Amino acid sequence: MRRLARHTGRGQTDNSPEIAGLISRTALRDRPAFARLYEMTSPKLFAVALRILKNRAEAEDALQEIYVKVWNRADRFAGGGSSPVGWLIAIARNHAIDILRARRSGHDDIEDHGELADRGPSPEASAVAASERQRLDDCLGRLDGPKAESVRGAYLEGYSYQELAERHAIPLNTMRTWLRRSLMKLKECLEE
């Protein structure tokens, strides 16, 4: 969780010029710039895809496709007054919505497919995941209500720090402090 917090802990205004520069360098096919862009923005874009698709595996696949689009469309970013993070989020959101639309329109008769393999997790994997989820829920339960809600909003639902600060009617820096301290408490709890 520390890595995620480090990359999403900055406000958009703090790193927007850097992200805009990375997009511009990506348009020139600068692979190290693209790698850095991915490192800085993938947690946020993954959260956007996950919030829309509500399926972790699908969101992970979508994230890869989103960055292929970013690589191919970086030359279309006009940095003038637009937010680079907003541009990236728009690509992620549109791609995830396209997946949902394809999922809805792709209904075939099940008899036409014969035997279908179960691609879901095995019972053992499900039990392990349920146990881990329970540990995380227990640790989140130890946090104050608004702080636990903020952690869920930021890291499970993809809300920005600004959106969460407005929702709880607190300053942005206070929200950052809440989340940083809450993540430290969660880490300690999970390591027990």
Secondary structure, 3 states (H helix, E strand, C coil): CHHHHHHHCCCHHHHHHHHHHHHHHHHCCCHHHHHHHHHHHHHHHHHHHHHHHCCHHHHHHHHHHHHHHHHHHHHHCCCCCCCHHHHHHHHHHHHHHHHHHHHHHCCCCHHHHCCCCCCCCCHHHHHHHHHHHHHHHHHHHCCCHHHHHHHHHHHCCCCCHHHHHHHHCCCHHHHHHHHHHHHHHHHHHHHC
